[in-house]
Amino acid sequence: MQADLVRQELARILESEQFKNAPRQRRLLTYLVEEFLAGRADEIKQSTIGVGVFDREPDWDPKLDSIVRTEATKLRRRLDEYYSQPGMASECRIWFPKGGYVPAVQTTAESGSTGQRSRKLQYVVACLALLLPSAWIAWKLWQPVERPRAVPLRISSDLGMVDFPTVSRSGEWVAYSSNQNGGQRDLYVKHVNGNRAIRLTSDPAEDIDAEFSPDGSEIAFTRLNVGVFTVQSTGGKERLVFRNAICPHYSPNGKWIVFDAHVGNRNPAAVNSGRMYLANRTTGELKPVCEEFASAHGPIWTPDGNHLLFLGGKSPDATSGMVPLDWWVTGIDRCNAVPTGFTDLLSSAPKDSSSTWPRKPDPYPRFFRNDEVMFYEQFPQVHHWKVKISTSNWRIQGTPQRLKYDAAGINHVALSGDHMVVQQMYLKGLVYGFDLDEERAKLRDKSAKELVSRLDGLQWLSLSAGAHKVAYTLYKASQNVTEVLNLKDNSVQEVATGNASGWPVVSRDGGTVFLHLKQEDGKLHLVGHNIATGVRKEFCTSCQLGDQTEDHQWLIVAKTENKSSEVATISRTTGEYLPLLVDHEMQFLTPAISREGNWLAFRRSRRPDVRGTSQIWVSRIQNGKAAPRSEWIAITQPGEHRSPIWSGRGKVLYFLAGDTGPVLGQMLKPKSKLPIGEPIQVIAEAVGQNHIANLGVVYRGYDLRDGLLAVPAIYRLGTLWLVDARSSW
């Protein structure tokens, strides 16, 4: 089958009456045919089509969005109309076997067969379309890459965090760190046109900061808290270059590896916190660079290969004892370092220049290309900047400029010649549901059900009665967004944006979401948002909703203002405010009431909230008041415990062991509520059973309702893209 013949047929189809006014089907057909011809048929699936054709996010869910199936059906229909025209004759014919997205091709000779033979032949062609690309890819793995590329090329789709990428000087290979197999990050190498990555390392320590040698035969990398190593690009035994070292870089001629040997304190301004060394790749000779500097970090090579650019300082300040830092350039044969003036440049930022000047740059130089050096800005978001340096006197020239290929989510960037690989990092927020035996603090099933999946950070969740609705807060586009998901029909409703600071609590009947909104007075206002009508009702200021009574009529809040802290009930209908507890020394947080309404659990800590002072207590409620302090029951010792929740019959009190869990369950005596034994860890083992790479631990909130334990978690994911540095730098 000739690719030119197929592309000619594709062009005729796209210009036909059936397709010329159908942009989505044109784009879909072109993508599928070109992917097939490129040998990537086994990568053609709904998830990749959604990203590559319909601009969906990298981890969109085809189960919730049917655009690929819908457009594929329309595409088949238009192809049928095209080929059914009177007098239609073509040297080849493009079609799609039912149930798949991989195209099949018939030539004129093949289409001339009739009957059973023709049908068998079509079947064989379709099967070959699925099987042959694997062999094609294996061959293609070793072929040179066409340059330049007009559009970014996605080169990784691993599950888990993919970061610290590097690209070979030929632009054909990338190496990166990934925890796709769970646990720590290991080193992988992959051809940019291949679909299989080769795992190079498998050590318990983290392997990062990889870089190819100039000829691509070797990779140097950092093993965190161990040292700098090298390994062959095709795999094999690792070689230790230097202990307690980081950030290796090959010289342009491949003779040397320069690295940063750090000593204890990683603050680059601390005296003796870093030293630079050169390692000869042939002889193993180690040569210190600029030993007289009080601090020297992050060396990179200048393009001529005869100098090093690094962050450092010669001597500490007499008053502070810290080392004033700058970028310096030195030769490799002797220390003749000269300052570049980078620090002076950053301190000269004009007023109101937040969008045109790096606000909080990472001080290390990253890459030197021609006469420009790239560096990072780390806060509030990662951005990539470049600045010119004179190669005659090594002084900074002009002002910083943002890289052209700089966008939200782009984190690590690696450069080699005209090739640049960028890492796009994003968060995936999920809510997992576990089937829990509430009164025994034991999971009935250790596997988790995925209730919510969003491509954003997710926290602060709440369940309605019967676990029919779940409310949660996302962090996206630099603001909080609160949503409510109906688990019956998977419909999602956005109820608050911008000033929603978190803690959405859905009412027991699922009709209202209670929000904590920060208003112009700087205080949090507890507001009830009617999901059906959008009407809002305010209940109190400077208070936190912890729970609701079982009859839906009363809210249980903690209110801290001025010199007192209270736990109180608020009527949903009249707004009546009735204090249950008052404390003038400590503060109350996250109160929870038992189903019968006669026991109150709460968190108590110092004011302001001091870490290590939180303690979970239980108090009996009689005649609308809690018991006196002397009758409270301590459930935990002072620590980081928070967010108590009662089981249905009050036999177990659940709580988080810190900001991020795990969830613990404390068995209680039925009548006195005195603790029985030690707390039981509920979910840690279950999460491990899911074998999910880079699963975040419990994150800011959980909920329990009618046997469903809902736990939020966060993935940090990374995708790699190959771009042309000439147009992206």
C-alpha positions in Angstrom: 0.0 0.0 0.0 1.5 3.3 -1.1 1.2 6.3 1.3 1.1 8.7 -1.6 -1.9 6.9 -3.1 -3.8 7.1 0.3 -3.0 10.8 0.7 -4.2 11.5 -2.8 -7.5 9.8 -2.0 -7.7 11.7 1.3 -7.3 15.0 -0.6 -10.1 14.1 -3.0 -12.4 13.2 -0.2 -11.8 16.4 1.7 -12.6 18.5 -1.4 -15.8 16.6 -2.1 -19.3 18.1 -1.5 -19.8 15.7 1.4 -16.8 17.0 3.3 -15.8 20.5 2.2 -18.3 22.1 4.7 -17.8 19.6 7.5 -14.8 20.9 9.5 -15.0 18.4 12.3 -15.2 15.3 10.0 -12.4 16.7 7.8 -10.2 17.1 10.8 -11.1 13.7 12.2 -10.5 11.9 8.9 -7.2 13.6 8.4 -6.0 12.8 11.9 -7.0 9.1 11.7 -5.4 8.6 8.2 -2.2 10.4 9.1 -1.8 8.5 12.4 -2.4 5.2 10.5 0.2 6.1 7.9 2.7 7.1 10.6 2.5 3.7 12.1 0.6 4.7 15.2 -2.6 2.7 14.6 -2.4 1.0 18.1 -2.5 4.5 19.7 -5.7 5.4 17.9 -8.4 5.3 20.6 -11.2 7.6 21.9 -8.9 9.2 24.5 -6.2 10.2 22.1 -8.7 11.3 19.4 -10.4 13.6 21.9 -7.1 15.3 22.7 -5.6 15.3 19.2 -8.7 16.3 17.2 -11.3 17.9 19.5 -9.1 19.8 21.9 -10.1 17.9 25.0 -7.9 18.0 28.1 -5.2 15.3 28.3 -7.2 13.1 30.7 -10.8 13.7 29.6 -13.3 10.9 30.2 -15.0 9.5 27.0 -17.7 7.9 29.2 -18.9 11.4 30.1 -18.3 13.0 26.7 -19.5 11.2 23.5 -18.0 13.6 21.0 -15.6 11.0 19.4 -18.4 8.4 19.0 -20.8 10.9 17.6 -18.4 12.4 15.1 -17.1 9.0 14.0 -20.7 8.0 13.2 -21.1 11.1 11.1 -17.7 10.4 9.4 -18.8 6.9 8.4 -22.1 8.2 7.0 -20.3 10.9 4.9 -17.8 8.3 3.5 -20.7 6.0 2.6 -22.4 9.0 0.8 -19.1 9.9 -1.0 -18.4 6.4 -2.3 -22.1 5.7 -3.2 -22.2 8.5 -5.8 -23.0 7.4 -9.3 -20.0 6.7 -11.5 -17.6 6.9 -8.5 -14.3 5.2 -9.3 -11.1 5.5 -7.3 -7.8 3.7 -7.2 -8.1 3.2 -3.5 -10.9 3.4 -1.0 -10.7 4.5 2.7 -13.2 2.9 5.1 -13.6 2.1 8.8 -14.4 -1.4 10.1 -17.4 -1.3 12.4 -16.6 -0.7 16.0 -13.2 0.8 15.5 -11.4 4.0 14.6 -8.4 2.6 12.7 -8.9 3.1 8.9 -8.6 0.3 6.4 -7.7 0.8 2.7 -8.7 -1.1 -0.5 -7.1 -0.7 -3.9 -9.1 -0.9 -7.1 -8.0 -4.6 -7.6 -9.2 -5.5 -4.1 -12.6 -3.7 -4.6 -13.1 -5.6 -7.9 -13.6 -8.9 -6.1 -17.1 -10.0 -5.2 -19.0 -12.2 -2.9 -17.4 -14.2 -0.1 -13.9 -13.6 -1.4 -14.4 -9.9 -1.2 -15.7 -10.0 2.3 -12.8 -12.1 3.5 -10.3 -9.8 1.8 -11.9 -6.8 3.5 -11.5 -8.6 6.8 -7.9 -9.4 6.2 -7.1 -5.8 5.2 -8.8 -4.6 8.4 -6.8 -7.0 10.6 -3.5 -6.1 8.9 -4.3 -2.4 9.5 -4.3 -3.3 13.2 -1.3 -5.6 13.3 1.2 -4.2 10.9 1.8 -0.9 12.6 3.5 -2.6 15.6 6.2 -3.9 13.3 6.3 -0.6 11.5 6.9 1.2 14.9 9.7 -1.2 15.8 11.4 -0.3 12.6 10.5 3.4 12.8 12.1 3.6 16.3 15.5 3.7 14.7 14.8 6.1 11.9 15.8 9.8 12.0 13.2 12.4 12.9 12.0 14.8 10.3 12.8 18.4 11.3 11.6 21.0 11.8 8.2 20.3 13.3 5.5 22.9 12.7 3.4 21.8 15.7 4.3 20.3 19.1 4.6 16.5 19.2 3.2 14.7 22.2 5.8 12.2 23.3 4.5 10.7 26.5 1.2 9.5 27.9 2.4 7.6 31.0 0.2 7.2 34.0 1.8 9.1 36.9 4.1 12.0 37.2 6.4 12.5 34.2 9.0 15.2 34.7 12.7 16.3 34.5 12.8 15.6 30.7 15.8 15.9 28.5 16.3 15.5 24.7 19.2 14.2 22.7 21.1 16.5 20.4 19.7 14.7 17.4 16.1 15.4 18.7 15.3 11.7 18.2 15.3 10.5 21.9 14.0 11.8 25.2 14.7 10.7 28.7 12.6 11.6 31.7 11.7 10.6 35.3 8.4 8.9 35.9 6.7 7.0 38.8 4.4 5.2 36.4 5.2 1.9 38.2 4.3 3.4 41.6 6.8 4.4 44.3 9.8 6.6 43.5 10.6 8.2 40.1 12.8 6.1 37.8 14.6 7.0 34.6 13.0 6.1 31.2 14.2 6.7 27.6 12.0 6.8 24.6 12.2 7.5 20.8 10.0 10.5 20.0 8.1 8.5 17.4 7.8 5.3 19.4 5.1 4.2 21.8 7.3 2.2 24.2 9.6 3.6 26.8 12.6 1.7 28.1 13.1 1.7 31.9 16.7 2.4 32.7 16.7 2.5 36.5 14.8 0.9 39.4 16.3 2.2 42.6 14.4 3.1 45.8 15.8 6.6 45.6 14.5 9.3 43.2 16.2 9.5 39.8 16.0 13.0 38.2 17.9 15.6 36.2 18.8 13.4 33.3 21.0 14.7 30.4 22.2 12.9 27.2 25.8 12.9 26.3 26.5 14.8 23.0 26.6 11.5 21.0 23.5 10.2 22.7 25.2 7.0 23.9 25.1 7.8 27.7 22.8 9.6 30.2 24.0 11.3 33.3 21.4 11.8 36.1 21.0 12.7 39.8 20.0 10.1 42.3 18.5 12.2 45.1 20.5 12.1 48.4 23.0 9.6 46.8 24.9 11.3 44.0 25.5 11.7 40.2 25.5 8.6 38.1 25.8 7.6 34.4 24.1 4.8 32.5 24.1 3.7 28.8 21.1 5.0 26.9 20.2 1.5 25.9 20.4 0.3 29.6 22.9 -1.5 31.6 25.0 -1.1 34.7 25.0 2.3 36.4 28.3 4.1 37.3 28.7 6.4 40.3 30.5 9.6 39.3 30.4 11.5 42.6 28.5 11.1 45.9 26.3 13.9 47.3 26.2 15.7 43.9 23.4 16.9 41.7 22.7 18.5 38.3 25.2 16.9 35.9 25.9 18.5 32.5 28.0 17.2 29.6 30.5 19.5 27.9 29.7 20.2 24.2 32.7 18.0 23.2 31.6 15.2 25.5 34.9 15.1 27.4 33.7 16.4 30.8 30.7 16.2 33.1 30.3 19.2 35.4 28.1 18.9 38.5 27.2 20.6 41.8 28.6 18.9 44.9 26.5 20.2 47.7 27.4 20.0 51.4 24.5 20.0 53.9 22.7 23.3 53.6 21.0 23.7 50.2 20.5 27.5 50.6 22.9 28.7 47.9 23.6 31.8 50.0 25.0 29.7 52.8 28.8 29.5 53.2 30.3 26.2 51.8 26.8 25.0 50.7 28.0 24.0 47.3 31.1 23.2 45.2 31.7 22.6 41.5 33.6 19.7 40.0 34.6 18.5 36.5 34.8 14.7 35.9 36.8 13.5 32.9 34.7 10.8 31.2 37.7 8.9 29.9 40.2 9.0 32.8 37.8 9.5 35.7 39.9 12.5 36.8 38.0 14.9 39.2 38.9 18.6 39.0 37.5 21.2 41.4 36.4 24.5 39.9 36.7 27.9 41.6 37.5 26.4 45.1 38.0 29.9 46.5 34.3 30.7 46.1 32.4 30.6 49.4 29.4 29.2 47.5 29.1 27.8 43.9 26.0 26.1 42.5 24.2 25.0 39.3 27.0 25.2 36.7 26.1 25.0 33.0 28.2 25.1 29.9 28.6 28.2 27.7 28.0 27.3 24.0 31.8 27.4 23.2 32.4 24.7 25.8 35.3 26.6 27.3 33.5 28.3 30.1 31.0 27.6 32.9 28.1 29.8 34.0 27.1 29.3 37.7 25.3 30.8 40.7 27.6 31.8 43.5 29.6 34.3 45.6 33.2 34.8 46.6 32.8 35.7 50.3 30.0 36.1 52.9 28.6 39.4 54.1 30.2 40.6 57.3 26.8 41.4 58.9 24.5 38.6 57.8 27.1 35.9 57.3 25.3 35.0 54.1 26.9 35.0 50.6 25.8 37.7 48.2 24.9 35.8 45.0 25.2 36.5 41.3 25.7 34.7 38.0 29.4 34.2 37.3 31.3 32.9 34.2 34.7 31.2 34.6 37.1 29.3 32.4 37.5 25.6 33.1 41.3 25.6 33.2 41.6 28.3 35.9 39.2 30.3 38.1 39.0 33.7 36.3 35.3 34.2 37.2 33.6 37.5 36.3 30.1 38.6 37.5 27.4 39.0 35.0 25.2 41.5 36.9 22.2 39.2 36.9 21.3 40.1 40.5 21.5 43.8 39.7 19.1 43.3 36.8 16.5 41.6 38.9 16.7 44.3 41.6 16.1 47.0 39.0 12.5 45.9 38.1 10.3 48.9 37.3 7.2 49.5 39.2 4.0 47.8 38.1 5.9 45.3 36.0 4.4 42.1 37.4 3.5 40.8 33.9 6.7 41.9 32.2 9.3 41.0 34.9 10.0 37.8 36.9 8.6 38.4 40.4 10.2 35.5 42.3 12.7 33.9 40.0 14.6 30.7 40.8 18.2 32.0 40.8 19.8 29.2 38.9 20.8 29.4 35.3 19.2 26.6 33.3 20.2 26.6 29.6 22.6 28.7 27.5 21.6 29.0 23.9 23.6 31.2 21.5 23.8 34.4 23.6 20.8 33.9 25.8 20.3 32.1 29.1 17.0 30.7 30.4 15.8 30.7 34.0 12.6 30.0 35.8 10.1 32.0 37.7 8.5 29.7 40.4 5.8 31.8 42.0 2.8 32.3 41.7 3.1 30.1 38.6 6.0 28.7 36.8 7.2 30.8 33.9 10.3 30.6 31.7 12.4 33.7 31.0 15.5 34.4 29.0 18.1 37.1 29.1 21.0 38.1 26.8 24.6 37.8 27.9 27.5 39.3 26.0 30.0 36.6 25.0 32.8 39.2 25.0 32.6 40.4 28.6 29.9 38.1 30.0 27.7 41.0 31.2 23.9 40.9 31.2 22.3 42.9 28.3 18.8 44.2 28.0 15.8 43.1 30.1 14.3 39.6 30.7 11.9 38.2 28.0 9.4 35.4 28.4 9.9 32.4 26.2 7.5 32.1 23.3 6.5 28.6 24.4 5.4 29.7 27.9 1.9 28.8 29.0 0.0 27.7 32.1 0.9 24.2 33.2 4.4 24.2 31.5 6.9 23.3 34.2 10.2 21.8 33.3 11.9 22.7 30.0 15.0 21.0 28.5 17.0 22.3 25.5 19.5 20.6 23.2 20.5 22.5 20.0 17.3 23.3 18.1 15.2 20.8 20.0 13.2 21.6 23.1 11.1 19.3 25.3 8.6 20.7 27.7 6.7 19.2 30.6 3.1 20.1 31.0 2.0 19.5 34.6 -1.6 19.3 35.7 -3.6 18.1 38.6 -6.2 15.5 38.5 -8.7 15.6 41.4 -10.7 12.5 42.3 -13.1 11.3 44.9 -13.0 7.6 45.8 -15.9 5.8 47.5 -15.3 2.9 49.8 -18.0 0.5 51.1 -17.6 0.8 54.8 -19.1 -1.1 57.7 -19.6 2.0 59.8 -20.0 0.4 63.2 -16.9 -1.8 62.9 -14.5 0.7 61.2 -13.9 -1.9 58.5 -14.1 -1.8 54.8 -16.4 -4.4 53.2 -14.6 -4.1 49.9 -11.0 -2.9 49.7 -11.4 -1.7 46.1 -12.5 1.9 45.6 -15.2 3.2 43.3 -14.3 6.4 41.4 -17.1 8.9 42.1 -15.6 12.1 40.8 -12.8 12.8 38.3 -11.7 16.4 37.4 -8.6 17.8 35.8 -8.1 20.2 38.7 -7.1 20.2 42.4 -10.0 18.9 44.4 -10.8 19.3 48.1 -13.5 19.8 50.8 -16.1 17.3 49.8 -19.5 16.6 51.3 -22.2 13.9 50.8 -26.0 14.2 51.0 -28.1 11.6 52.6 -28.1 8.4 50.7 -24.9 9.6 49.0 -26.9 10.8 46.0 -25.1 14.1 45.7 -21.5 15.2 46.4 -20.3 18.8 46.7 -16.6 19.7 46.4 -14.3 22.6 45.6 -11.9 22.7 42.7 -8.9 24.9 42.3 -8.7 25.9 38.6 -7.7 29.0 36.7 -6.2 30.4 39.9 -9.6 30.5 41.7 -11.9 28.2 43.7 -14.9 26.7 42.0 -17.6 24.8 43.9 -19.6 22.1 42.1 -22.3 19.6 43.0 -22.4 16.3 41.2 -25.5 14.2 41.1 -24.3 10.6 41.3 -27.5 9.3 39.8 -27.2 10.9 36.4 -23.7 12.3 36.6 -25.0 15.9 36.0 -22.7 18.6 37.4 -23.8 22.1 38.6 -21.5 24.9 39.4 -22.7 26.8 42.4 -19.9 29.3 43.3 -16.7 30.7 41.9 -14.0 33.1 42.9 -14.8 34.0 46.5 -15.7 30.4 47.5 -12.9 29.6 50.0 -13.8 26.0 50.5 -15.8 23.8 52.8 -19.0 23.2 50.8 -21.5 21.2 52.8 -24.4 19.7 51.0 -27.7 19.5 53.0 -29.0 16.1 54.0 -31.8 16.3 51.4 -29.4 17.4 48.7 -31.3 20.6 47.9 -28.9 23.2 49.4 -25.2 23.7 49.4 -23.8 25.7 52.3 -20.8 27.8 51.3 -18.1 29.7 53.2 -17.7 32.9 51.2 -15.1 35.6 51.9 -16.8 39.0 51.5 -15.4 42.5 51.3 -15.2 42.8 55.1 -12.5 40.0 54.9 -14.7 37.7 57.0 -16.2 34.3 56.0 -19.9 34.3 55.7 -21.9 31.1 55.9 -24.4 31.1 53.1 -27.0 28.6 52.0 -27.3 28.2 48.2 -30.5 26.7 46.9 -29.3 24.3 44.0 -32.6 24.5 42.1 -33.3 28.3 42.3 -29.9 29.8 43.0 -31.4 31.8 45.9 -29.0 32.4 48.7 -29.6 32.9 52.5 -26.9 34.0 54.9 -26.8 32.4 58.4 -23.8 33.8 60.2 -20.4 35.5 60.0 -16.9 34.2 61.0 -18.4 30.7 61.6 -17.7 27.3 60.1 -20.4 24.7 59.4 -19.5 21.4 60.8 -22.6 19.3 60.7 -26.4 19.2 60.5 -29.1 17.6 62.6 -30.7 14.5 61.2 -34.1 16.3 60.7 -32.4 18.9 58.4 -33.6 21.7 60.6 -30.5 22.8 62.5 -26.9 23.7 61.5 -24.0 22.9 63.9 -21.4 25.6 63.6 -18.1 26.7 65.2 -17.7 30.5 65.6 -14.5 32.2 66.7 -14.6 36.0 66.9 -12.8 38.4 69.2 -11.9 36.7 72.4 -14.4 33.8 72.4 -15.1 30.6 70.5 -18.4 28.9 70.4 -20.2 25.8 69.1 -23.8 26.7 68.4 -26.9 25.6 66.5 -28.6 27.7 63.9 -32.2 27.2 62.8 -32.4 26.8 59.0 -35.9 28.4 59.0 -35.7 31.2 61.5 -32.0 31.8 61.8 -32.2 31.4 65.6 -28.7 31.1 67.1 -28.3 29.0 70.2 -24.8 28.5 71.8 -23.9 25.0 73.0 -20.3 25.6 74.1 -18.3 28.7 74.9 -14.5 28.9 75.4 -12.4 32.0 76.1 -9.0 30.3 75.9 -9.1 27.8 73.1 -11.0 27.6 69.8 -13.6 25.1 68.5 -13.5 23.7 65.0 -15.5 21.1 62.9 -18.2 20.1 65.4 -20.3 17.0 64.6 -23.5 15.8 66.2 -24.6 12.2 66.6 -27.6 11.0 64.7 -29.7 10.9 67.9 -28.7 14.5 68.7 -27.4 13.8 72.2 -23.7 13.7 71.7 -21.3 16.3 70.3 -17.8 15.7 68.9 -15.5 18.6 68.2 -11.9 19.6 67.6 -10.3 22.0 70.0 -7.0 23.8 69.6 -5.1 26.9 70.6 -5.9 30.3 69.1 -4.8 31.0 66.4 -4.7 27.4 65.2 -1.3 26.1 66.4 0.0 22.9 64.9 0.3 20.0 67.3 -2.4 21.3 69.7 -5.5 19.9 68.1 -7.5 17.4 70.1 -10.8 15.6 69.5 -13.3 15.7 72.3 -16.8 14.3 72.9 -19.5 15.9 75.1 -23.0 14.9 76.1 -25.8 17.3 75.2 -28.7 17.8 77.7 -31.4 20.4 77.6 -29.8 22.2 74.7 -26.4 22.6 76.4 -23.2 20.6 76.3 -21.7 19.1 79.4 -19.2 21.2 81.5 -15.5 21.0 80.7 -14.9 18.5 83.5 -17.2 15.9 81.8 -15.7 16.1 78.3 -14.2 12.8 77.0 -10.8 13.0 75.3 -10.8 10.9 72.2 -7.2 11.8 71.1 -4.1 13.2 72.6 -3.0 16.7 71.4 -1.7 16.4 67.8 -3.0 17.1 64.3 -6.3 15.3 64.5 -9.3 16.9 62.9 -12.8 16.6 61.2 -14.7 14.2 63.5 -17.7 12.3 62.0 -20.0 9.9 63.8 -21.0 6.5 62.6 -24.8 5.9 62.1 -25.3 4.4 65.5 -22.6 6.2 67.3 -20.3 3.2 68.0 -17.4 4.7 66.1 -16.0 8.3 65.8 -14.0 8.9 62.6 -11.4 11.6 62.2 -8.4 12.6 60.1 -4.9 12.1 61.5 -3.6 15.5 60.2 -4.3 17.7 57.1 -4.0 14.8 54.7 -5.1 11.8 56.6 -5.3 8.9 56.9 -8.8 8.3 58.1 -8.9 6.7 61.6 -11.9 5.2 63.4 -12.1 5.1 67.2 -14.4 2.5 68.7 -16.5 3.8 71.5 -18.5 2.3 74.4 -22.2 2.6 73.4 -23.5 4.5 76.4 -20.5 6.4 77.9 -18.6 7.0 74.6 -15.3 6.2 76.3 -12.7 5.0 73.8 -12.1 1.3 73.3 -8.5 0.4 72.4 -6.4 2.3 69.8 -7.8 4.0 66.7 -8.2 1.8 63.6 -6.6 3.0 60.4 -9.4 2.6 57.8 -8.3 3.4 54.3 -4.5 3.3 53.9 -4.5 -0.4 53.0 -7.4 0.0 50.6 -5.8 2.8 48.7 -2.7 0.7 48.3 -4.7 -2.2 46.8 -5.8 0.0 43.9 -2.2 0.1 42.5 -2.8 3.6 41.3 0.5 5.4 40.4 1.1 8.6 42.3 -2.1 8.6 44.2 -2.3 11.5 46.6 -3.2 10.9 50.2 -6.4 12.1 51.7 -6.5 15.8 51.0 -8.5 18.3 53.0 -11.7 16.7 53.8 -13.6 13.5 53.6 -17.2 12.4 54.4 -19.2 9.4 55.5 -22.8 8.9 54.8 -24.9 5.7 54.8 -22.0 3.3 54.5 -20.1 5.3 51.8 -16.7 6.7 52.9 -15.8 9.3 50.3 -12.1 10.3 50.2 -10.6 13.0 47.9 -7.2 12.5 46.3 -5.0 14.3 43.9 -2.7 13.1 41.0 0.2 15.2 39.9 0.5 14.3 36.2 2.9 15.3 33.5 2.9 15.1 29.7 6.0 15.8 27.5 5.9 17.7 24.3 8.7 18.1 21.7 8.8 21.6 20.1 11.2 23.4 17.7 13.4 25.7 19.8 13.9 28.0 16.9 10.2 29.0 17.0 9.6 28.4 20.7 12.6 30.0 22.3 
